[in-house]
Amino acid sequence: MAGRSTKSSARRSLSLLIAIIIGLGALTGGLALWGGGSLTPRLGLDLEGGTEIVLEPVLVGNQQVSPGQIDQAVDIIRQRIDANGVAEAEISTLGGQNIVIDIPGTPTPAQLEAIRKPSQLSFRAVFVESVGNTAANVAPPVTTPTAPSTGTPSGTATGAGATPSPSSTAANGVVPDAFRAAPTTPAPSATAPVAATPTPAATTPAPVPTAPTAAQAQAATEQQVTTSLIGMGFDKAEAPAAAKTVTEQFYALDCSKPGAVDKIVDDPDLPIATCGDDRLTKYILGPVEIKGSDISDASSGFQSGPNGQPTSIVEVSLTFDSDGSAKFAEVTKRLYGMQGQTPLDQFAIVLDKVVISAPRAQAVITDGRASITGSFTTDSAKALAQQLKFGALPISFALQTQDDITPQLGAEQLGLGLLAGAIGLLLVVIYSLFQYRALGMVTVLSLVVAATLTYLSVTVLGTAVGFRLTMAGVTGLIVAIGVTADSFIVYFERIRDEVRDGRPLVAAVETGWKRARRTIIAADAVNFLAAIVLYFLASSNVRGFAFTLGLTTIIDLVVVVLFTHPMVQLLARTEFFGNGHKWSGLDPERLGAKESPRYRGRGQFGTGQKPATPVATGSTAFTAKKGPA
């Protein structure tokens, strides 16, 4: 029964290993066909080359850049690169102010766009919103809360103290995104700084309004901006001049033209006329009230319902630090008092002088935790969350140059590295066959299985997380050959020690495994710990080595447990190995085994006869002599 159980356990382990290999193979093929992946591992900058981007700071007036600002910018850009799935990129500074980014391979346009836009992130109040570039399309603020005739509400505030605002639609028919409280906020007590004049109830049909002329529309816009600036606390003497300048810029701005925002001067203390990221909508925004550096975290996902279960609503969760929370509470208090006066109740999120979102305030949020809801998809919400989380740079940067770079080492060095690995593998095979004879074939097959798992894993990781194989990583794979061979040697030597002690082969296999398993796990744990330390503390060039070392250490354990041990269990029950053939590597006579009446051929236990001196039977196995009748 024990023998059947051992065979069954060994076969289950081998079946599980086969399932893992087939699964990884199917995943590799699926990613290559439908996931934009490939059937070969991705190579790093030193082996494949890539793209070099040079960013230079954009300075306004007498603004100066400090080394601390550059270092902070480098850290944030590195986070952006990692978040966009680009691995093994190199970031350095040039001349104390320019930032040089080397990206391996050929990055996608979306990745390049996300990486080379490391500008300041800020929050500004919306004064005017317009779709198009003519005066007739300017959307004046709605002075009375009215229900929209088209569109759908973008969300409501939650919590006992938050009063839901009426749904409102901009004059251009666009429903803006909305800030909602997370989780509970008090009701507002402030009134809007811009007085809202209610329209008296009409007893007769209202006359059809005459469309304003361009001059009238511009004058009304200028007056609206002046009133909004003063309501925010802007200097009353300076507000008219600032409003006049920004209004002229607004009417001259054509967002449909490429590079329309490049000439805009982004002064945080003044209002700004700028465009939305759709290149159709343009805005007049107030001075910066919250900086991107006030954001501590941002994430995206499905909004939770009252019972804690996720709903179908996609949201972007936003968390401010202590200073940002206080500023955000004041802003939402003012904007919530303007509910229904679209666009005056909106708060624009500006990145690189472009409005990426302009949510309405639907609650007074005092704890610095808010969620933005609207017509998000999971991808657009994720993109916005990344922009919020990694968009806070101390200064703005512009793209100076973008060039292709050649491999630092190239195919020749990769070929030499692979040749070194092949030589090492061949030497391990020769040693295993010489030392362990037929048992050495288990080592060869185990190395083949380990190589297959490693190749598939590296290929899948290249598509899934952007992992790229550098020369340092190739070195880690070569070192792994020795690590894997050590595990087999430890196990085989334990088995041979048990055979020398006169233990039957089947028992020797199990006892040797119990003793070797602890040693193998301890050795692999040390290797894995060393890989972790190197990965987190060493330079970027060493991280590739540390990653592949850690990966192959895990694969070594998988192979030893699911292949090497089960294979030896099955081989121990064959006639060739069980009877201790001289070419099996487990010949008791060659190993100097002690005589034991319990060893009865093919590794089986005796049947309880009295011990007696064994007699040779023409083979290397020991048999028990029958007692006297």
N, C-alpha and C positions, 0 to 999 in steps of 0.2 A: 504493500500500500504506500509505503514511504517513497519507493522508487517511482511509482506512478505519479505521486504528488509532485516529486521533483521534476519529472519530465513535463508535466502539465504546467508547472510554474515557469520552467525554462521556455516553453513554447509561447506562453502568454507574453513573456518579456520580449521575445523576438518579434512577435506579432505587433506589439506596441511600437517597437522601434521601426518596423516596416511602415506602420501607419503614419508615424512622424515624418519619415522620409517622403512618403507619397504626398502627405499634406503640404510639406514645404515645397515639393516639386510642383504641385498643382497651384500653390499660391504664387510661386515664381512665374509660372506660365500665365496665370490670370493677370498678374500685375503687368507683365510684358504686353499682353494683348489689349487689356482694357484700362490699365492704371497708369499708362505712360512710363512704365519701367522697361527693363531690359533683361536679357538672359545671362548677362555677365555682370560682375561687380563694377560699381562706379569707382573711378580712379581719382586720386587727389590732385592737387595743384602741381605737385612735383613730378607726377607721372603723366598727366594729361594736358596740363596748361589750363588756361581759362581766360577770365576777363579782369582787367584792372580798371578801377574807378578812382578818380582823384576828386575829392570834394574840397572846396575852398569856402571859408566863412564869408557871409554877407554882412558887412558892417555899415551902420547908419550914422552919418555925421562923423563925430569924433570918437565913436565907439571903438574900444580896444578889446582884443581877445587875450585871455590869460591862459597859462598852462593848465590850471585847474578846470577851466571850461572845456578845453580840448580833451582832457582825460575823461571828463564826465560824458562828453559827446561820444568818445570811442566806446565807452562801456555801454551806452544806450544803443549805439549802432550795432554792436556785437549781439545784444539781446534781440534786436530786430532781425538780424541775419539768422540767428538760431530759430526764431519764431517762424520764419518763412521757409524753413526746411533746407537751408544751405549749410552744409557741414564742411569742416576743414578749411574755412576761409581765413585769410590772414589780414589783420588790420594794423596799420602803423601810422605814424605821423611824419610829416615832411615839412621841414623848415619851421617847426614849432607852431604851425597853424593849419596847414592842409592835412587832410586825412586820406590815406591811401588804402583802398580795399581791394584785395585780390581774391576773386571768387573762382573756384575750380569748375571746369567744364563750361557748358554754355547755359547760363541761367535763363529762365523764362522772362519774357517782358514784364510780367506781373511782379516777379521777384526783384528785378532791377528797379522797377518803379517804386516798390516799397522800400528798398534799401537806399536809393539815392535821393529820397525826400526827407532828410533828417532836419526838418525845420521846427520852429517853435510852435507849440500847441497852446492855444489860449481860448478863453470863453468871453464872448462879447454879447451885449444885448442887441436885439434886432430893432432898428428904427423903421426901415422901409424894405419891402421885398417886392420884386418885380420879375415877371417872366418875359423875356424878349428885351428889345433895346429901344422901344419907342416910348414917348411920354404917356401915351394912352394905356400902356400896360402897367404903369406904376400902381401898386396896390396900396391905397390909403388905409389907415387903420380903421377897423370897425369899432364904432363907439358904443354900440349896444350889443349885448349878448344875444345872438340869434341862432336858431337851429339851422344847420346847413341844408341846402336843397339837394346837394349831391355829396358823395363821399361817405365815409364811415368814420365813427369816432376812433381816435387813436389810443384811447385808454382812459382810465379814471384813477384818481388817487384812492389809496386804501388806508385804513386805520380809523380809529374812533374820532380823532380830532381833525381829520382832513375832509374838507367839503368838496365833493366832486364839482368840477367846473362844467359849464355847458359845452357841448361839442361845437367847435367852430372851424370853419373852412376859410382859407385865405381867398381873397378876391380872384386869384388866378385859378381857383378850383383845387389847389394842392392841399392835402391834409398833412400838416407837419407831424413829426414824431413828438413824443410827449415824455417829460420827466414825471415819474410817479414815485411816491414815497415807498421806502422799504425799511421797516415794515409799517410804523405808525408815526404820524406827525401831528402837531397841534394845529388847530384852525388859525388862519391869519387874522390879525387885528388891525393891519395897516390898510390905508386906502391908496388908490393909485395916485402917483404924483401927477399924472396927466388927467385933468378933469374931463370926465365923460358927460357930454350933454345929451340927455335922453331926448329922443324924438317924440314930440307930443302926438297924442292919439289923433289920427286923421278922421275927420267926419265927412270929408269929400275926397274923391279920388286925387291922389297926389300927382302933381304935374311931372311930366317926363323930364328928368334932368338933362341939361345941355352938356355935351362933352366939353371938358375944359381944353383950352388951347395949351400948346406946349409951354408957353411962358407962365400961364396960370398954374399948370401942374408943377412946374419947377419951383415956383414961388411957394406953393402949398407944401411941397416936399421940404423946402428949406425951412419953413416955419415949423413944420413937424419935428425936424431934426433939432432945431434950436430949443423947442419946448422940452424934448426928451433929454437933451444934454443938461439943461438947467434942472430938470427933475432928478437927474442922477447926481446933482451936486457940482456940476461943471461950473466954472467961473462965469457969472452972468455977463461980464464985459467981454469975454473972449468967445462965448458960445456962438453969437451971430456970425462972426468971421469964420470960425471953424465949420459951422453949418453950411455957409455959402461955398467954401472951398470943396467940401466933400460932396455937396450936391452937384456941383459942376463936374466933378470927377465921375460921379454916378451916371449922369446923363451922357457923358462922353465915352463911357465904358461899353465895349462890345464883347461880351463873354464868348461869342461864337468864334472869335478870331483866336488862332493858336498863340499861346504865350501872352494872353491879354492881361494876366495878373503879374507878369514878370516886372513891369515897371512900377507897380504899386509900392509905395513906401509904407512899410508896416511899423508905424510908431505906436507903441502900446498906450500912450497917453492921449491920443487923438482918435476921433472917429475915422472910419475907413470905408471906402466903397470897394466892393470886391464881388467875386463870382462864387456860385456853387459848383460842386464837383461835376454836375451834369452839364456845365457850360451853357446853360440856358437861363438859369435863375441868377439874378444879381441883387445885392443887398447894400444897404447903408447900415453899418454896425457902430455901436458905441465904443468907447475906450475899453481896454482890457480890464476885466474885473477879477478874473481868476486865471492863474497861469497853469500850464500843464504840469509843472513841477509840484503842484498842490495835490495831484492825484497819487494815491498810494497803490491802487489796484483797479483792474478792470477785467471783466470776463463776460462771456456770452453763453446762452443756453435757453432752455425752455422755462418760462415763468411757472412758479409753483402756485397751485390753487389753494383754496381755504383748508383743504384736508392734507396739504403737504405733497400731493401728487402733482407731477408735471402736467402742464396744459399744452395746448398747441400754439400758444403765443410765444414768439421768440423775443427775448429781451437782452439788453446789454446792461450788466450790473456795474455800478461805478462807486468807488469808495475814495473819499478825500481824506487827507491828513487833518490834523487839528486846525491849522490855519485855514486850509481850504474849506473845512466844514463850517467855520464861522462865516467866511465870505459867502459860501453857497447858501447858508441860511438867510442872510440879508438879501441876496439876489432873489431867491425864490419867494421871499416874503413880499418883495416889491412886484415881481412879475405875476404872482398869484392874485394880487389885487387888481391886475389888469385883465383878468380872465374874460375872454370873449373879444378883447380889443386886438385881434390879430392884425399885424405881426408883433405888436408891442408886448405880448406875453411870451415871446419866444426868446430863447437863449442859444446863440449860435456857437458851435464848436468849430474853431478855425485852425487848420493845419496848413502850413506853407502858404498863408494868405488866402486859402480856399476854404469855403464853408463846407464841411463834410456832413454836418447835420445841424438842424435848428429846431430842437424840441420845444414844445410848450411846457410851461410850468403848471402842473396840475395839483400841487400841494406845496405847503411850506415844509421844507426838509431841513431839520435841525441837527440830525445825527451824522450827516456827511455820507449817508448811504442812499443811493437812488438807483432807479432802473429806468432805462429808456426803452419805450415800446413804440411800435409803429408798423410800417409795412416792410419789416425785416424778413430776409431769408436767413437760414443758418450761416451761409457763407458771408453775406453782407454784415451780419451781426458780429461774426468772428473778426472780419476785417476792421470794423469800427472799434471793437474792443482792443485789438492790437495797436491801432493808431492812438487810442487813448492811453494805453499802458506804456507804450514805447515812444510816444511822440513828443515827450517833454524834453527838448534839448535846450541848453542854456543860450545858444545862438543859432542863427539860421545858416544853412550851407547851400551852395549852388554847385552843380556839376561842372567841373573844369575840363576833364578829359575822360574818355572811355576807350580803352584799347584792348586788343587781344594780346595775350602773353603766351609764350612758348613754354613747354614743360621744362622744369628746372633740371630734371634728371633724364626723363624720356624713356623710350622703349628699351634702349640698350641696357640701362641700369635695372629696369624691371626684369629683363631677360636674365641678367646676371644674378639677380636675387632669386628668381625662380630656379635657375640652375643650381644655386647653392642649396636651395631647399630640396631639390631632386637628389643631389649628391648625399645630403644628410639622410634623406629617407632611404636611399639605397643602402647606405652603411648600416642603418638600423635593421633593415630587412636581412642583410647578410649576417649580422651579428646574431639576430634572433634565430635564423635557421641553423647557424653553426652551434649556438649554445643550447637551443631547445628542440632542434631537429623538426619533426613534424608538428610539434606543438607551436613552433615558431610561426606556422601558417596562420594560427589564430591572431598573432600579432599583426601580420600583414593584412589580414581581412579587417581587423579592428582599425588599423590606420586608414584603410580605404573607406570604411564607414565614417570615421571621424572627418576625413577630408571631404566626403560628400555632404555631411551635415554642415561643415564650416562654409563650404562654397555656397550652398543654398541659403544659409543664414545671412552671410555677408551680402548676397545679391538681394534678398528680401529687405534687409535693413537699408540698403542703398535707395530703394524706392520708397519705403515706408517712412523713414526718418532722415533721409538724406546722407547716410553714412558713406564716406568715401575712403577707399583703401590707399593709403600713402606708403612710401617706402618703409617708414617706421612700422606701419601696420603689417606689411609683408614680413618684416623682421620678427614681429610677434608671432606670426603664423609659423615661421621656421622654428622658433624656440619651442613652440607648442608640440612639435614632433618629439622632442626629447622629454617633455612633460608627460605626454601620452605614453611613450615607451616606458617611462619609469613606473607607471601604474601597472603595466603588464608584468614587468620584471618582479615587482614586489609580490604580485599575486602568484606568479608561477613559482617563485622561490619558496613561498609559503607552502604551496602544494608539495613541492619536492622535499621540503623538510618533513612534512607529515608522512610521505612515503618512506623516507629514510627511517622514521621511527616505527615502521612496520604496519602503518595504518592502511587499510584497503583504499583503493583509489577513489571510490565514490565518497567515502568518509573523508579522505584527504582533501578532496575538492571542496566539500562543505566546511570543514574545519579550517582549512587554509583561507577560504573566503572570509570567514568571520574574523580571523586574525589580520588579514591583509586589508579588509575594508576600513578598519579604523585608521590604519596607516595612510591609505590612499586619500581618505576624506581629510585627514589632518594636513597632508602635504598640499592637496588642492585648496584647502582653506587658506593656507599661508600664501599660495600663489595668487588667489583671488583677492586677499587683503592687500597684497603688494600692488596689484593692478588698480585697485580702488584708490589707494594713496597716490600712486603715480598719476592717475587720471585727473584727480582734483587739485593736486599740488604742483605738478610739473608743468612745463611750458607746452604750448600747443603742438610742437613737433613730437613730443613724447606721448601725447594723449592717444595718438593712433596706435602706438605700440601697446599702451596700457589697455585700450579697449579690446584689441584682438587677443591679448593675453588673457583677459578676464573671460571673453567669449569662449575661447578654446578650452579654458579650464572647466567651464560648465559642460561643454561638449564632451570632455574627457570623462567626467563623472557619468554622463548619460551613456556613453559607449561602454564603459566598464560594467555598469549595472545592467544595461539592457542587451548587451551583445557578448562581451568577453566572458563573463561569468556564466550566462545561460549556455553559450556554445561549449565551454569546457564541461559543464554538467552533462550535456548530451554526448560529447565525445568520450567521457569517462565510462559510458555504458556500451561502447562499441568494443568489438573483439580486439582491434588493433591497439587501442589505448588501454582498455581494461585489462588485457593480458600482459601489459607492459612490454610491448614489442621494442626491440633494441633501437629502432629508428623513431619511436614515438616521443622520445624525450623524457619518458617516465619509466624507464627500465629500472626495476628495483635493484637488480644486480649491479648495474653501472652506477647507480646512486649510492650503493653500499647500504641497502636497507637491512634492518634487523629482521630476523626470521620471525614469522608470526603465523600460528595455525589459523588465524581468522581470515587470511587472504586466500580466497579459493578461486581465483581466476575471474577476469572481467570485473574486478573491483567489488565482488559480492562478499557479504559477511558469511561466516561459517554457521553451522546449524547447532552449535552447542556441544560438539564432541570435546572430549578431554584434550588438553594440550599435548602435543607430541612433536617430536623432531620432524620437520618437514622434509620431504623427499623430492628431489628434482624430477620432473615429469617430462623433460624434453623441452620445456619452455622456461621462461624466467619467472613464471608465477609460482607461488607457494601453495601447497595443498596440505590438508590435515590427514595424517595417517590414521587408519581405523584402529580402534583399541582391540584388545584380545576378546575372543568370544566368551 
